Amino acid sequence: MQISLGTMIAQGITFFIFIYVTMKFVWPPIMKAMAERREKIADGLAAAERGKTDLEAANARVDELVREARDQAMEIVEQANRRASGIVEEAKADGQRERERQLTAARAEIDQAISRARDELRGQVAAIAVTSAEKILAREIDASRHRDILDQLAAQI
Amino acid sequence: MASEAPTATEYVTHHLTNFAIGEGVWTLHVDTLFFSWLTGLLFVVVFWIGARAATAGVPGKLQNFVEVLVEWVDESVKESFHGPREFVGPLALTIFVWVLLWNFLDLIPVDWVPVFAYHVLGFEYTRIVPSADVNAPFALSISVFLLIIVYSIKGKGVLGFGKELLTHPFGSFPLLVPFNIILNAVELIAKPVSLALRLFGNLYAAELIFVLIALLPAWIQFVPGGAWAIFHILVVPLQAFIFMTLTIVYLSLAYEKH
């Protein structure tokens, strides 16, 4: 065991040189890298957490949309059903009305035809009656005897 | 190695002599300096390569290794030192890895490097374990001692530090001031001395035991040698860790106001 100041001083200087190099070139980049990595991991975890909540929100939204769509579809179907029955009712009513109308028209026509036939018949009957009366009268009437009536008639014409 | 068949005493003494240049206190222990610089450069270069392309993404194997050590040291510092860690962190990392590498040199069989240095390079003496040379641990602990003073002043101010030296722990009564000063001086000086001697003592003893084991007959050496090496694997990181932890504790004691 020999004390050597020279060795000690040289060693001490070397020691500080190594500390300096470590402090300048080893410590900061490693610390920085580790801090950055820590941050990156924290960010990643936060992003994962956010993703999870986003997914949950999206799922909830999807559920809501599906429910809404189902409700809407049901409403539409109901409306369509109502509409269909309405149309059927309307058509029925239309048919009924048309039937009534045509029935009335047919009746009126029939009535008309009846009255026309009656008129015709009446005319014919009258003609027949006149013809018959003419024939009867032709046999009965003496032109000379009834000259005055005939003249009177002619004068009135 | 000097003579053909050294006696046991000669062998042991030879192994405990440094390759020295110069005389007296200004002697340079070339082997201690060389191996400590070698291990220090290994540390700095490997860690620098690992940190150079540090990425926040997936780290490479070397970056991973460096990160594990850096983070562990940073946590250790954070536990007891409650101040800015820009300097104390690298300081603790340097101490830990450097001392660890020093101590690991003790696990290289004791004769390999000296024999190589003697026969190939022609060096008379070579000791490869810096921490078993008292100067290297003291170089660290005295540096730490200077840092303790720097951090005391940084944390408490010149006046605060002076006041603590004069009035702590017995109180500010004027008659007690000398006792305070003496106690504080002892406390301050005991820190680097104990720090250095703990490391030195452990490694010196371990080295000595390896040398003694090397004196046994070759066919039985591996039994005690292996056992001691396995035990020593525990001592190596433990001493490095103790040195680092105590440095941090001393600095935090110095930095914090009481």
HADDOCK unambig.tbl for C-alpha pairs under 7 A between the chains (distance, minus, plus):
assign (segid A and resid 1 and name CA) (segid B and resid 133 and name CA) 6.83 0.50 0.50
assign (segid A and resid 1 and name CA) (segid B and resid 134 and name CA) 6.36 0.50 0.50
assign (segid A and resid 3 and name CA) (segid B and resid 25 and name CA) 6.38 0.50 0.50
assign (segid A and resid 3 and name CA) (segid B and resid 135 and name CA) 6.17 0.50 0.50
assign (segid A and resid 4 and name CA) (segid B and resid 25 and name CA) 4.75 0.50 0.50
assign (segid A and resid 4 and name CA) (segid B and resid 26 and name CA) 5.78 0.50 0.50
assign (segid A and resid 4 and name CA) (segid B and resid 27 and name CA) 5.48 0.50 0.50
assign (segid A and resid 4 and name CA) (segid B and resid 28 and name CA) 6.54 0.50 0.50
assign (segid A and resid 4 and name CA) (segid B and resid 135 and name CA) 6.25 0.50 0.50
assign (segid A and resid 5 and name CA) (segid B and resid 25 and name CA) 5.33 0.50 0.50
assign (segid A and resid 5 and name CA) (segid B and resid 26 and name CA) 5.42 0.50 0.50
assign (segid A and resid 6 and name CA) (segid B and resid 25 and name CA) 6.92 0.50 0.50
assign (segid A and resid 6 and name CA) (segid B and resid 26 and name CA) 4.66 0.50 0.50
assign (segid A and resid 6 and name CA) (segid B and resid 27 and name CA) 5.88 0.50 0.50
assign (segid A and resid 6 and name CA) (segid B and resid 28 and name CA) 5.42 0.50 0.50
assign (segid A and resid 7 and name CA) (segid B and resid 28 and name CA) 5.00 0.50 0.50
assign (segid A and resid 7 and name CA) (segid B and resid 29 and name CA) 5.78 0.50 0.50
assign (segid A and resid 7 and name CA) (segid B and resid 33 and name CA) 6.87 0.50 0.50
assign (segid A and resid 7 and name CA) (segid B and resid 135 and name CA) 6.37 0.50 0.50
assign (segid A and resid 8 and name CA) (segid B and resid 135 and name CA) 5.23 0.50 0.50
assign (segid A and resid 8 and name CA) (segid B and resid 136 and name CA) 6.13 0.50 0.50
assign (segid A and resid 8 and name CA) (segid B and resid 138 and name CA) 6.83 0.50 0.50
assign (segid A and resid 8 and name CA) (segid B and resid 139 and name CA) 4.66 0.50 0.50
assign (segid A and resid 9 and name CA) (segid B and resid 139 and name CA) 6.64 0.50 0.50
assign (segid A and resid 11 and name CA) (segid B and resid 33 and name CA) 6.80 0.50 0.50
assign (segid A and resid 11 and name CA) (segid B and resid 136 and name CA) 6.34 0.50 0.50
assign (segid A and resid 11 and name CA) (segid B and resid 139 and name CA) 5.71 0.50 0.50
assign (segid A and resid 12 and name CA) (segid B and resid 139 and name CA) 4.95 0.50 0.50
assign (segid A and resid 12 and name CA) (segid B and resid 140 and name CA) 6.18 0.50 0.50
assign (segid A and resid 12 and name CA) (segid B and resid 143 and name CA) 6.22 0.50 0.50
assign (segid A and resid 18 and name CA) (segid B and resid 44 and name CA) 6.78 0.50 0.50
assign (segid A and resid 18 and name CA) (segid B and resid 94 and name CA) 6.86 0.50 0.50
assign (segid A and resid 19 and name CA) (segid B and resid 90 and name CA) 5.93 0.50 0.50
assign (segid A and resid 19 and name CA) (segid B and resid 91 and name CA) 5.47 0.50 0.50
assign (segid A and resid 19 and name CA) (segid B and resid 94 and name CA) 5.94 0.50 0.50
assign (segid A and resid 22 and name CA) (segid B and resid 44 and name CA) 6.71 0.50 0.50
assign (segid A and resid 22 and name CA) (segid B and resid 90 and name CA) 5.60 0.50 0.50
assign (segid A and resid 23 and name CA) (segid B and resid 87 and name CA) 6.47 0.50 0.50
assign (segid A and resid 23 and name CA) (segid B and resid 90 and name CA) 5.18 0.50 0.50
assign (segid A and resid 25 and name CA) (segid B and resid 48 and name CA) 6.08 0.50 0.50
assign (segid A and resid 26 and name CA) (segid B and resid 47 and name CA) 6.12 0.50 0.50
assign (segid A and resid 26 and name CA) (segid B and resid 48 and name CA) 5.32 0.50 0.50
assign (segid A and resid 26 and name CA) (segid B and resid 51 and name CA) 5.27 0.50 0.50
assign (segid A and resid 27 and name CA) (segid B and resid 90 and name CA) 6.27 0.50 0.50
assign (segid A and resid 29 and name CA) (segid B and resid 51 and name CA) 5.89 0.50 0.50
assign (segid A and resid 29 and name CA) (segid B and resid 54 and name CA) 6.11 0.50 0.50
assign (segid A and resid 30 and name CA) (segid B and resid 51 and name CA) 5.64 0.50 0.50
assign (segid A and resid 30 and name CA) (segid B and resid 54 and name CA) 6.07 0.50 0.50
assign (segid A and resid 30 and name CA) (segid B and resid 67 and name CA) 6.31 0.50 0.50
assign (segid A and resid 33 and name CA) (segid B and resid 54 and name CA) 5.98 0.50 0.50
assign (segid A and resid 33 and name CA) (segid B and resid 55 and name CA) 5.41 0.50 0.50
assign (segid A and resid 33 and name CA) (segid B and resid 56 and name CA) 4.45 0.50 0.50
assign (segid A and resid 34 and name CA) (segid B and resid 56 and name CA) 6.21 0.50 0.50
assign (segid A and resid 36 and name CA) (segid B and resid 56 and name CA) 5.46 0.50 0.50
assign (segid A and resid 37 and name CA) (segid B and resid 56 and name CA) 4.60 0.50 0.50
assign (segid A and resid 37 and name CA) (segid B and resid 57 and name CA) 6.49 0.50 0.50
